Amino acid sequence: MAINFPEGTQDLPASIAQVDTISVPGVVSTNSTSWTGVSGFSNTITTRKASSSILIIVNLGAVTGQGNTHAFRLTRNGTSIGMGTASGNHETHSFRITGYNGTYNSSHCRGTSFVFVDQPSVSANTNLVYSMDCRSETAPMYINRSGTDGNDSNVYHGRSHSSITLLEIM
């Protein structure tokens, strides 16, 4: 199948070899202000073809917590991927979200999604473990619930669902 770009036609044949999703419907929390693994956010895929790409889709239904910012980084077999470019003393991460000290109160949350295409350059039948780490400016941080977590029917106290989806693209 060809894709027509203004500069001309590009022949970019691709197919999806496999898809795997892990669901994280429960509440996840951390009190860490240094990088730590996020419980439940790890997914493994075994490549079917050499040099295929892996499309990673992270969906966080709700994130909140103290502080102004919560940062996240993706890892492949323990190595950070999808990171910003290092410069001076600037920290790098894959993506971040505002905490409730940033723009809203502790009863409210924000959801976010992050998409990254990884090109691991591995042979067929290689196990790739994709995980997510986080670091909060000020602990604690919550995924899938509000900071106050009121036990009532208010929409802002509702619980959310999160996931990591992996697609091997050949």
C-alpha positions in Angstrom: 0.0 0.0 0.0 1.4 3.4 -0.9 0.9 6.6 1.0 0.6 9.8 -1.0 2.6 12.7 0.6 2.8 16.2 -0.9 6.5 15.4 -1.7 5.5 12.2 -3.6 4.3 8.7 -3.1 6.1 6.5 -0.5 5.8 2.8 -0.5 5.6 1.8 3.1 4.3 -1.7 3.4 3.6 -2.8 7.0 1.5 -5.2 8.8 0.8 -5.8 12.5 2.2 -9.2 13.5 0.7 -9.2 17.0 -1.0 -7.1 19.7 -0.8 -7.5 23.4 -2.5 -5.3 26.1 -2.2 -5.4 29.8 -4.9 -3.8 31.8 -4.4 -1.9 35.0 -8.0 -1.4 36.4 -6.9 -1.0 40.1 -5.4 1.8 42.0 -1.6 2.2 41.8 0.2 4.6 44.1 3.8 5.5 45.0 5.5 7.6 47.6 8.8 7.8 45.6 10.4 11.1 44.6 13.1 9.1 42.8 12.7 6.8 39.8 10.8 3.6 40.7 8.8 1.0 38.7 5.1 1.4 38.5 3.3 -1.7 39.7 1.3 -3.5 37.0 2.8 -1.5 34.1 4.9 -4.2 32.6 4.2 -6.1 29.4 6.3 -8.7 27.4 6.3 -9.3 23.7 8.3 -12.0 21.8 9.2 -10.7 18.4 8.1 -12.8 15.4 10.4 -11.1 12.9 13.9 -9.7 13.0 14.2 -5.9 13.0 10.5 -5.3 13.5 9.3 -2.1 15.3 7.2 -2.1 18.5 4.4 0.5 18.8 3.8 1.2 22.5 0.6 2.9 23.6 0.4 3.9 27.3 -2.9 5.1 28.5 -3.3 6.5 32.1 -6.9 6.9 32.9 -6.3 9.2 35.9 -3.1 10.6 37.5 -3.0 12.9 40.5 -1.0 13.5 43.6 0.9 16.1 45.5 3.4 18.4 43.8 3.3 20.1 40.5 4.6 17.4 38.2 4.8 13.6 37.9 7.3 12.2 35.3 7.3 8.9 33.6 9.8 6.9 31.5 9.4 3.8 29.4 12.0 1.0 29.6 12.8 -1.9 27.4 14.5 -4.7 29.3 15.6 -2.2 31.9 16.9 0.5 29.5 15.1 3.8 29.2 13.6 4.6 25.8 11.5 7.4 24.3 13.4 10.0 26.4 13.9 13.7 25.8 17.3 14.9 24.8 19.7 15.5 27.6 21.1 19.0 28.0 23.1 20.3 31.0 21.4 19.3 34.2 17.9 18.9 32.8 16.3 15.7 33.7 14.9 13.6 30.8 11.8 11.5 30.8 9.3 10.0 28.3 6.3 12.1 29.4 4.9 14.0 32.4 1.7 15.3 33.8 0.7 18.1 36.2 -0.1 17.2 39.8 -2.8 18.9 41.8 -0.5 21.6 43.2 0.0 22.6 39.6 -3.4 23.6 38.3 -6.3 21.9 40.1 -7.3 20.6 43.5 -6.8 17.1 45.0 -10.3 15.9 44.1 -9.6 16.1 40.4 -7.3 14.1 38.0 -6.0 14.1 34.5 -5.7 11.2 32.1 -3.0 11.1 29.5 -1.7 8.9 26.7 1.8 8.4 25.4 2.7 6.7 22.1 6.2 5.7 21.0 7.6 3.6 18.2 10.6 1.5 19.4 13.1 0.1 17.0 15.0 -2.4 19.1 16.9 -4.0 16.2 16.7 -7.5 17.6 16.3 -11.0 16.0 13.1 -13.0 15.8 12.0 -14.8 19.0 13.5 -12.1 21.3 11.6 -11.4 24.5 11.2 -7.6 25.1 9.9 -6.5 28.4 8.4 -3.0 28.4 7.8 -1.3 31.7 7.1 2.1 33.1 8.9 4.0 35.9 7.7 7.2 37.6 9.1 9.9 39.7 6.9 12.4 41.6 8.1 15.9 42.4 6.4 15.5 45.8 4.9 12.2 46.9 2.4 10.6 46.9 1.2 10.0 43.4 -1.9 8.0 42.4 -3.0 6.3 39.1 -6.7 5.5 38.5 -8.0 7.6 41.4 -8.2 11.1 42.8 -6.0 12.4 45.5 -8.9 12.7 48.0 -10.5 9.5 46.8 -13.9 10.4 48.3 -16.2 7.4 48.6 -19.2 9.0 46.9 -20.9 9.2 43.5 -19.2 12.4 42.4 -17.6 12.0 38.9 -14.3 13.4 40.1 -14.0 10.6 42.7 -14.6 7.9 40.2 -12.0 5.2 39.4 -10.3 4.8 36.0 -8.7 2.2 33.9 -5.1 2.3 32.5 -3.2 0.1 30.1 0.0 -0.6 28.1 -0.6 -1.9 24.6 2.3 -3.4 22.4 2.0 -3.9 18.6 4.7 -5.6 16.7 4.9 -3.9 13.3 6.6 -5.7 10.4 
